[in-house]
Amino acid sequence: MDQKLEELLKNTIENGAEIEQFLYTSNGRGSSKYNLFSGDYDKLEEVPLMMYKITTAEDKKPVLATDGLLTCVGVVGYDPNRKVAFLSHSDDFTCAFGYRTHQGLVKENSHIRSIYRDLQEMGGEFNLDVKLITGSFPDNEIISVTERSLKNPPSRITLNSLERIDLKEIGSIAIDARTGELFTYDSQLNPNP
């Protein structure tokens, strides 16, 4: 083989490895301020599409994760004093229903209503820091309905902050109820399908 061709091939392979490492570490979507979850997968529970889950630091599975937020919206919430976290993977069906007013149908995110109800049933006060997570192809209606639903908490639940995070093609998130830390998540790395 020609030496120039051999050198070009070697550089291509080395650069390819560097590119692959970049794609893995930054998920190829620019830098993320969230690390990839690499903790104890036995402590992690996946939340599938159209579902939500609430957990505490003392639960057997205090880490919640979801994958595949393409047009869907993920919502993670955390109360740092009570060490309670929730995660929702909402789609257009989750936001399809609501209530009628004299102005017509007002849609709401049924997960948020259910999460607020479940938190109230736990008793006590909640002070939540909430992040609305969008993926590759954010749906503005789902985002709008979810934000509106979040901004109307019932009594004993206070929304301290609401931040929108665009993870672009990453489209996955995890939250640890022990610390409130957010991570990106890759379900293919989870040995417990």
C-alpha positions in Angstrom: 0.0 0.0 0.0 1.2 3.5 -0.8 2.7 5.2 2.3 0.5 8.4 1.7 -2.6 6.2 1.5 -1.5 4.3 4.6 -1.0 7.5 6.5 -4.3 8.9 5.3 -6.1 5.8 6.4 -4.4 5.8 9.8 -5.3 9.5 10.4 -8.9 8.8 9.3 -9.2 5.9 11.8 -7.6 8.0 14.6 -9.8 10.9 13.8 -12.8 8.6 13.6 -12.1 7.3 17.1 -11.8 10.9 18.4 -15.1 11.8 16.7 -16.7 8.7 18.2 -15.5 9.7 21.6 -16.8 13.2 21.1 -20.1 11.9 20.0 -20.3 9.7 23.1 -19.1 12.2 25.7 -21.0 15.2 24.5 -23.7 13.1 22.7 -22.7 14.9 19.5 -25.0 17.8 20.2 -22.6 20.3 21.7 -21.6 20.2 25.3 -24.1 19.3 27.9 -23.8 20.4 31.4 -25.2 17.1 32.5 -23.1 14.0 32.8 -24.1 10.7 31.4 -25.6 8.5 34.1 -23.1 5.8 35.0 -24.2 4.9 38.5 -25.8 1.8 40.0 -28.4 0.7 37.5 -30.1 -1.5 40.2 -31.1 1.8 41.8 -32.7 3.1 38.5 -36.2 2.8 37.3 -37.1 3.6 33.7 -40.2 5.7 33.1 -41.7 4.7 29.7 -43.6 6.9 27.3 -47.0 8.1 28.6 -46.0 7.4 32.2 -44.8 9.2 35.3 -43.2 8.1 38.5 -42.5 9.6 41.9 -39.7 8.4 44.1 -37.8 9.4 47.3 -34.2 9.1 48.4 -35.2 6.2 50.6 -36.9 4.1 47.9 -35.2 1.0 46.5 -35.0 2.8 43.2 -34.3 6.5 43.9 -33.1 7.2 40.3 -35.7 7.8 37.6 -34.8 7.9 33.9 -36.6 8.2 30.5 -35.3 7.8 27.0 -36.6 8.9 23.6 -37.9 12.4 24.1 -38.3 13.2 20.4 -41.6 15.2 20.2 -42.4 14.4 23.8 -41.7 16.5 26.8 -40.0 15.2 29.9 -40.7 16.9 33.3 -38.5 16.4 36.3 -39.2 17.9 39.6 -37.4 17.8 42.9 -38.0 18.9 46.5 -34.5 19.3 48.1 -35.9 19.3 51.6 -38.0 16.2 51.3 -35.7 14.5 48.8 -38.7 13.6 46.6 -38.3 13.5 42.8 -40.7 12.9 39.9 -40.3 12.3 36.2 -42.9 12.4 33.5 -42.6 11.4 29.8 -45.6 13.3 28.2 -46.8 13.1 24.6 -49.6 14.7 22.7 -52.1 12.1 24.1 -51.1 13.0 27.7 -52.0 16.6 26.8 -55.2 15.9 24.7 -57.8 16.4 27.5 -58.8 19.1 29.8 -61.8 21.0 30.9 -64.4 23.2 29.3 -64.8 26.9 30.0 -67.0 29.5 28.4 -64.1 30.1 26.0 -63.8 26.4 25.0 -61.6 23.5 25.9 -58.6 24.2 28.1 -56.1 21.4 27.7 -54.0 20.2 30.6 -51.2 17.7 31.0 -52.9 14.8 32.8 -49.5 13.6 34.3 -49.0 16.9 36.1 -52.5 16.8 37.5 -51.8 13.2 38.7 -48.3 14.1 40.1 -49.7 17.0 42.1 -52.5 14.8 43.4 -50.1 12.1 44.5 -47.8 14.6 46.2 -50.8 16.0 48.1 -51.6 12.4 49.2 -48.1 12.1 50.6 -49.0 14.9 53.0 -47.1 18.0 54.0 -45.7 20.9 52.0 -43.7 20.6 48.8 -41.3 23.2 47.3 -40.5 22.1 43.8 -37.7 22.9 41.4 -39.0 21.8 38.0 -37.3 21.3 34.7 -39.2 20.9 31.4 -37.0 18.8 29.1 -37.4 18.9 25.3 -35.8 16.5 22.8 -35.1 16.4 19.1 -38.4 17.8 17.7 -40.1 19.7 20.4 -43.9 20.1 20.0 -44.9 23.6 21.0 -48.4 22.6 22.0 -47.2 19.9 24.4 -44.7 22.4 25.9 -47.4 25.1 26.3 -50.0 22.8 27.8 -47.4 21.3 30.2 -46.1 24.7 31.3 -49.6 25.9 31.9 -50.4 22.8 34.0 -47.2 23.2 36.0 -48.0 26.8 36.8 -51.2 26.0 38.6 -50.2 23.8 41.6 -52.7 23.0 44.3 -52.4 24.1 47.9 -49.3 22.9 49.8 -47.3 22.7 46.6 -45.1 25.6 45.7 -43.3 25.9 42.3 -40.0 27.5 43.3 -38.6 27.4 39.8 -39.5 26.3 36.3 -36.7 26.0 33.8 -36.8 24.7 30.2 -33.9 22.6 29.0 -33.4 21.7 25.4 -31.4 18.5 25.1 -31.8 18.4 21.3 -30.9 15.0 20.0 -29.9 13.6 23.4 -33.6 13.2 24.3 -33.0 11.4 27.6 -32.8 12.4 31.2 -32.4 10.9 34.7 -32.8 12.4 38.1 -31.4 11.1 41.4 -33.8 11.7 44.4 -30.9 11.4 46.8 -29.2 14.5 45.5 -31.5 16.1 42.9 -28.7 15.8 40.3 -29.8 15.5 36.7 -28.0 13.3 34.2 -28.4 12.4 30.5 -29.3 8.8 30.1 -28.6 6.0 27.6 -30.9 3.1 27.9 -28.5 0.9 25.9 -26.0 1.1 28.8 -28.6 -0.2 31.3 -27.9 -3.9 32.0 -31.3 -4.3 33.6 -33.8 -4.0 30.7 
